[in-house]
Amino acid sequence: MSDLNALTAALLAFRDARDWQQFHTLRNLISSLNLEASELLELTQWKSDVEIDALPDDPAGREALRDECADVLLYLLLIADKSGIDLIEAAQAKLLKNAAKYPVDKAFGSREKYTRLG
């Protein structure tokens, strides 16, 4: 069992102890993931790049980043569980797809989308 599987099991136990599975439709989970990602984004609102880069150095900023990242991860785990997706396998497959779309010789140092790399 991977750490991700153990975390998912703990999350499902937490959810089930509260009888929240009834609310966890795929639509609701995806919506909630996006709401949590928006809370992560909100930490950057009206801040300069310098202020944002300093967030991890500030104890309160680091805790806020940590909490929002955790919320995003937990909802992603619920979505993956509901959909039968192995996130490690999916991430590895996506890295392979991205490597094909963004070959080093064309993408090195470029921020262009793969469709514009030529």
Secondary structure, 3 states (H helix, E strand, C coil): CCHHHHHHHHHHHHHHHCCCHHHCCHHHHHHHHHHHHHHHHHCCCCCCHHHHHHHHHCHHHHHHHHHHHHHHHHHHHHHHHHHCCCHHHHHHHHHHHHHHHCCHHHHCCCCCCHHHCC
